[in-house]
Amino acid sequence: MLHPSYTDLMKVVNSQAEEGEEPIVTSRYSIVLATAKRARQIIARQSGENAPGLQVSKPLSKAVKELNEGKIRILPENEETEEES
């Protein structure tokens, strides 16, 4: 079983939305995409940094933990494209 659960993660992400706005995340699929994207970012950043024998948490576990702690945000699609421009 995944800890925290998808529903818990969805609550954390949606708590970042302004009152009266639509929820940021409406499906588990959005959570999966966001954590996978963050895990890929972590992997890219860690390439070559790890010393042999050093215990490092798995990138996906780290991404889920960051999302649950509110350290990363999921942006609605329209905001994401505006920030990338």
VMD Tcl script that builds the backbone (N, CA, C; Angstrom):
set m [mol new atoms 255]
animate dup $m
set s [atomselect $m all]
$s set {name element resname resid chain x y z} {
  {N N MET 1 A 0.843 -1.183 0.000}
  {CA C MET 1 A 0.000 0.000 0.000}
  {C C MET 1 A 0.887 1.244 0.000}
  {N N LEU 2 A 0.482 2.232 -0.748}
  {CA C LEU 2 A 1.218 3.478 -0.862}
  {C C LEU 2 A 0.907 4.366 0.339}
  {N N HIS 3 A 1.942 4.853 0.968}
  {CA C HIS 3 A 1.768 5.794 2.078}
  {C C HIS 3 A 2.530 7.044 1.742}
  {N N PRO 4 A 1.965 8.181 1.689}
  {CA C PRO 4 A 0.551 8.482 1.870}
  {C C PRO 4 A -0.276 8.003 0.688}
  {N N SER 5 A -1.559 7.890 0.889}
  {CA C SER 5 A -2.440 7.403 -0.171}
  {C C SER 5 A -2.644 8.480 -1.236}
  {N N TYR 6 A -3.182 8.053 -2.381}
  {CA C TYR 6 A -3.484 9.009 -3.447}
  {C C TYR 6 A -4.439 10.088 -2.956}
  {N N THR 7 A -5.441 9.683 -2.198}
  {CA C THR 7 A -6.419 10.663 -1.725}
  {C C THR 7 A -5.778 11.680 -0.781}
  {N N ASP 8 A -4.846 11.216 0.054}
  {CA C ASP 8 A -4.135 12.141 0.941}
  {C C ASP 8 A -3.307 13.131 0.132}
  {N N LEU 9 A -2.613 12.639 -0.891}
  {CA C LEU 9 A -1.808 13.515 -1.741}
  {C C LEU 9 A -2.691 14.518 -2.482}
  {N N MET 10 A -3.853 14.059 -2.947}
  {CA C MET 10 A -4.764 14.957 -3.645}
  {C C MET 10 A -5.250 16.072 -2.712}
  {N N LYS 11 A -5.512 15.736 -1.454}
  {CA C LYS 11 A -5.939 16.745 -0.481}
  {C C LYS 11 A -4.842 17.776 -0.250}
  {N N VAL 12 A -3.595 17.325 -0.130}
  {CA C VAL 12 A -2.475 18.244 0.084}
  {C C VAL 12 A -2.332 19.195 -1.095}
  {N N VAL 13 A -2.358 18.655 -2.298}
  {CA C VAL 13 A -2.206 19.477 -3.497}
  {C C VAL 13 A -3.363 20.452 -3.639}
  {N N ASN 14 A -4.573 19.977 -3.439}
  {CA C ASN 14 A -5.744 20.838 -3.603}
  {C C ASN 14 A -5.877 21.874 -2.493}
  {N N SER 15 A -5.215 21.676 -1.368}
  {CA C SER 15 A -5.251 22.667 -0.299}
  {C C SER 15 A -4.485 23.931 -0.697}
  {N N GLN 16 A -3.649 23.829 -1.731}
  {CA C GLN 16 A -2.876 24.982 -2.206}
  {C C GLN 16 A -3.696 25.886 -3.121}
  {N N ALA 17 A -4.866 25.433 -3.540}
  {CA C ALA 17 A -5.725 26.229 -4.431}
  {C C ALA 17 A -6.401 27.333 -3.636}
  {N N GLU 18 A -6.595 28.460 -4.287}
  {CA C GLU 18 A -7.307 29.572 -3.658}
  {C C GLU 18 A -8.754 29.159 -3.414}
  {N N GLU 19 A -9.364 29.734 -2.405}
  {CA C GLU 19 A -10.759 29.413 -2.118}
  {C C GLU 19 A -11.650 29.888 -3.259}
  {N N GLY 20 A -12.551 29.039 -3.689}
  {CA C GLY 20 A -13.435 29.359 -4.793}
  {C C GLY 20 A -12.908 28.900 -6.146}
  {N N GLU 21 A -11.630 28.526 -6.224}
  {CA C GLU 21 A -11.056 28.017 -7.472}
  {C C GLU 21 A -11.371 26.535 -7.614}
  {N N GLU 22 A -11.243 26.052 -8.834}
  {CA C GLU 22 A -11.401 24.621 -9.065}
  {C C GLU 22 A -10.215 23.885 -8.448}
  {N N PRO 23 A -10.401 22.614 -8.060}
  {CA C PRO 23 A -9.280 21.844 -7.529}
  {C C PRO 23 A -8.169 21.729 -8.570}
  {N N ILE 24 A -6.943 21.720 -8.118}
  {CA C ILE 24 A -5.798 21.596 -9.020}
  {C C ILE 24 A -5.742 20.190 -9.595}
  {N N VAL 25 A -5.991 19.203 -8.742}
  {CA C VAL 25 A -5.913 17.803 -9.146}
  {C C VAL 25 A -7.278 17.163 -8.968}
  {N N THR 26 A -7.727 16.467 -10.016}
  {CA C THR 26 A -9.030 15.811 -9.922}
  {C C THR 26 A -8.928 14.302 -10.122}
  {N N SER 27 A -7.713 13.794 -10.350}
  {CA C SER 27 A -7.570 12.355 -10.563}
  {C C SER 27 A -6.222 11.857 -10.046}
  {N N ARG 28 A -6.163 10.571 -9.813}
  {CA C ARG 28 A -4.908 9.936 -9.397}
  {C C ARG 28 A -3.852 10.073 -10.481}
  {N N TYR 29 A -4.304 10.060 -11.724}
  {CA C TYR 29 A -3.395 10.155 -12.866}
  {C C TYR 29 A -2.533 11.417 -12.768}
  {N N SER 30 A -3.111 12.522 -12.347}
  {CA C SER 30 A -2.362 13.775 -12.195}
  {C C SER 30 A -1.272 13.643 -11.142}
  {N N ILE 31 A -1.586 12.943 -10.063}
  {CA C ILE 31 A -0.590 12.710 -9.004}
  {C C ILE 31 A 0.552 11.853 -9.542}
  {N N VAL 32 A 0.211 10.805 -10.282}
  {CA C VAL 32 A 1.225 9.915 -10.850}
  {C C VAL 32 A 2.132 10.687 -11.804}
  {N N LEU 33 A 1.552 11.500 -12.678}
  {CA C LEU 33 A 2.349 12.284 -13.619}
  {C C LEU 33 A 3.275 13.261 -12.899}
  {N N ALA 34 A 2.750 13.931 -11.898}
  {CA C ALA 34 A 3.549 14.924 -11.171}
  {C C ALA 34 A 4.715 14.275 -10.420}
  {N N THR 35 A 4.456 13.167 -9.747}
  {CA C THR 35 A 5.536 12.512 -9.001}
  {C C THR 35 A 6.559 11.899 -9.952}
  {N N ALA 36 A 6.115 11.366 -11.083}
  {CA C ALA 36 A 7.054 10.808 -12.056}
  {C C ALA 36 A 7.941 11.906 -12.642}
  {N N LYS 37 A 7.346 13.058 -12.942}
  {CA C LYS 37 A 8.116 14.181 -13.477}
  {C C LYS 37 A 9.161 14.644 -12.461}
  {N N ARG 38 A 8.747 14.765 -11.210}
  {CA C ARG 38 A 9.682 15.193 -10.158}
  {C C ARG 38 A 10.771 14.154 -9.947}
  {N N ALA 39 A 10.430 12.870 -9.993}
  {CA C ALA 39 A 11.428 11.803 -9.830}
  {C C ALA 39 A 12.472 11.879 -10.941}
  {N N ARG 40 A 12.037 12.146 -12.175}
  {CA C ARG 40 A 12.985 12.300 -13.291}
  {C C ARG 40 A 13.912 13.495 -13.066}
  {N N GLN 41 A 13.381 14.588 -12.503}
  {CA C GLN 41 A 14.208 15.748 -12.198}
  {C C GLN 41 A 15.260 15.392 -11.148}
  {N N ILE 42 A 14.858 14.634 -10.135}
  {CA C ILE 42 A 15.783 14.221 -9.077}
  {C C ILE 42 A 16.876 13.331 -9.647}
  {N N ILE 43 A 16.495 12.386 -10.506}
  {CA C ILE 43 A 17.467 11.485 -11.125}
  {C C ILE 43 A 18.469 12.285 -11.952}
  {N N ALA 44 A 17.988 13.226 -12.746}
  {CA C ALA 44 A 18.869 14.033 -13.593}
  {C C ALA 44 A 19.838 14.854 -12.750}
  {N N ARG 45 A 19.364 15.363 -11.628}
  {CA C ARG 45 A 20.212 16.175 -10.758}
  {C C ARG 45 A 21.246 15.325 -10.031}
  {N N GLN 46 A 20.891 14.085 -9.688}
  {CA C GLN 46 A 21.778 13.231 -8.903}
  {C C GLN 46 A 22.802 12.486 -9.743}
  {N N SER 47 A 22.663 12.491 -11.035}
  {CA C SER 47 A 23.576 11.729 -11.889}
  {C C SER 47 A 25.021 12.109 -11.590}
  {N N GLY 48 A 25.787 11.127 -11.182}
  {CA C GLY 48 A 27.199 11.335 -10.915}
  {C C GLY 48 A 27.519 11.922 -9.555}
  {N N GLU 49 A 26.524 12.324 -8.780}
  {CA C GLU 49 A 26.786 12.925 -7.471}
  {C C GLU 49 A 26.978 11.904 -6.357}
  {N N ASN 50 A 26.415 10.717 -6.507}
  {CA C ASN 50 A 26.400 9.748 -5.419}
  {C C ASN 50 A 27.716 8.990 -5.303}
  {N N ALA 51 A 28.235 8.941 -4.100}
  {CA C ALA 51 A 29.434 8.164 -3.835}
  {C C ALA 51 A 29.040 6.703 -3.672}
  {N N PRO 52 A 29.886 5.767 -4.064}
  {CA C PRO 52 A 29.556 4.347 -3.901}
  {C C PRO 52 A 29.293 4.005 -2.438}
  {N N GLY 53 A 28.270 3.202 -2.211}
  {CA C GLY 53 A 27.951 2.750 -0.857}
  {C C GLY 53 A 27.114 3.729 -0.059}
  {N N LEU 54 A 26.845 4.890 -0.600}
  {CA C LEU 54 A 26.052 5.889 0.105}
  {C C LEU 54 A 24.572 5.541 -0.012}
  {N N GLN 55 A 23.858 5.502 1.116}
  {CA C GLN 55 A 22.435 5.170 1.115}
  {C C GLN 55 A 21.624 6.390 0.674}
  {N N VAL 56 A 20.911 6.254 -0.423}
  {CA C VAL 56 A 20.108 7.343 -0.974}
  {C C VAL 56 A 18.683 6.830 -1.151}
  {N N SER 57 A 17.712 7.669 -0.772}
  {CA C SER 57 A 16.329 7.242 -0.957}
  {C C SER 57 A 16.006 7.194 -2.444}
  {N N LYS 58 A 15.044 6.379 -2.790}
  {CA C LYS 58 A 14.655 6.224 -4.187}
  {C C LYS 58 A 14.005 7.520 -4.667}
  {N N PRO 59 A 14.270 7.905 -5.916}
  {CA C PRO 59 A 13.738 9.174 -6.427}
  {C C PRO 59 A 12.215 9.288 -6.347}
  {N N LEU 60 A 11.496 8.222 -6.639}
  {CA C LEU 60 A 10.040 8.298 -6.581}
  {C C LEU 60 A 9.558 8.476 -5.144}
  {N N SER 61 A 10.182 7.784 -4.204}
  {CA C SER 61 A 9.816 7.946 -2.793}
  {C C SER 61 A 10.076 9.371 -2.331}
  {N N LYS 62 A 11.196 9.923 -2.775}
  {CA C LYS 62 A 11.535 11.296 -2.416}
  {C C LYS 62 A 10.524 12.271 -3.022}
  {N N ALA 63 A 10.112 12.031 -4.267}
  {CA C ALA 63 A 9.136 12.901 -4.932}
  {C C ALA 63 A 7.789 12.868 -4.209}
  {N N VAL 64 A 7.346 11.683 -3.812}
  {CA C VAL 64 A 6.072 11.555 -3.091}
  {C C VAL 64 A 6.162 12.278 -1.746}
  {N N LYS 65 A 7.289 12.125 -1.067}
  {CA C LYS 65 A 7.478 12.786 0.226}
  {C C LYS 65 A 7.454 14.305 0.064}
  {N N GLU 66 A 8.139 14.818 -0.959}
  {CA C GLU 66 A 8.152 16.259 -1.206}
  {C C GLU 66 A 6.748 16.782 -1.506}
  {N N LEU 67 A 5.991 16.040 -2.296}
  {CA C LEU 67 A 4.632 16.445 -2.627}
  {C C LEU 67 A 3.751 16.453 -1.379}
  {N N ASN 68 A 3.874 15.433 -0.561}
  {CA C ASN 68 A 3.079 15.327 0.662}
  {C C ASN 68 A 3.414 16.435 1.658}
  {N N GLU 69 A 4.672 16.860 1.693}
  {CA C GLU 69 A 5.097 17.912 2.617}
  {C C GLU 69 A 4.828 19.315 2.066}
  {N N GLY 70 A 4.328 19.390 0.837}
  {CA C GLY 70 A 4.038 20.686 0.243}
  {C C GLY 70 A 5.263 21.413 -0.275}
  {N N LYS 71 A 6.372 20.697 -0.437}
  {CA C LYS 71 A 7.606 21.321 -0.917}
  {C C LYS 71 A 7.571 21.580 -2.427}
  {N N ILE 72 A 6.731 20.842 -3.148}
  {CA C ILE 72 A 6.575 21.077 -4.580}
  {C C ILE 72 A 5.105 21.314 -4.868}
  {N N ARG 73 A 4.831 22.019 -5.944}
  {CA C ARG 73 A 3.447 22.337 -6.320}
  {C C ARG 73 A 3.151 21.777 -7.696}
  {N N ILE 74 A 1.919 21.424 -7.893}
  {CA C ILE 74 A 1.436 21.032 -9.211}
  {C C ILE 74 A 0.690 22.238 -9.759}
  {N N LEU 75 A 1.116 22.705 -10.910}
  {CA C LEU 75 A 0.470 23.857 -11.522}
  {C C LEU 75 A -0.581 23.401 -12.517}
  {N N PRO 76 A -1.692 24.108 -12.590}
  {CA C PRO 76 A -2.657 23.799 -13.644}
  {C C PRO 76 A -1.987 23.976 -14.999}
  {N N GLU 77 A -2.473 23.282 -16.013}
  {CA C GLU 77 A -1.843 23.309 -17.329}
  {C C GLU 77 A -1.673 24.713 -17.880}
  {N N ASN 78 A -2.659 25.578 -17.721}
  {CA C ASN 78 A -2.552 26.933 -18.280}
  {C C ASN 78 A -1.450 27.737 -17.600}
  {N N GLU 79 A -1.210 27.574 -16.306}
  {CA C GLU 79 A -0.133 28.277 -15.609}
  {C C GLU 79 A 1.217 27.719 -16.003}
  {N N GLU 80 A 1.307 26.415 -16.181}
  {CA C GLU 80 A 2.572 25.771 -16.512}
  {C C GLU 80 A 3.113 26.281 -17.840}
  {N N THR 81 A 2.259 26.425 -18.835}
  {CA C THR 81 A 2.716 26.890 -20.138}
  {C C THR 81 A 3.093 28.369 -20.085}
  {N N GLU 82 A 2.425 29.160 -19.258}
  {CA C GLU 82 A 2.760 30.570 -19.120}
  {C C GLU 82 A 4.130 30.741 -18.482}
  {N N GLU 83 A 4.462 29.927 -17.473}
  {CA C GLU 83 A 5.743 30.053 -16.792}
  {C C GLU 83 A 6.904 29.584 -17.660}
  {N N GLU 84 A 6.666 28.626 -18.546}
  {CA C GLU 84 A 7.719 28.113 -19.404}
  {C C GLU 84 A 8.081 29.096 -20.507}
  {N N SER 85 A 7.186 30.000 -20.852}
  {CA C SER 85 A 7.426 30.944 -21.952}
  {C C SER 85 A 8.451 31.979 -21.591}
}
mol reanalyze $m
mol bondsrecalc $m
mol representation Tube
mol addrep $m
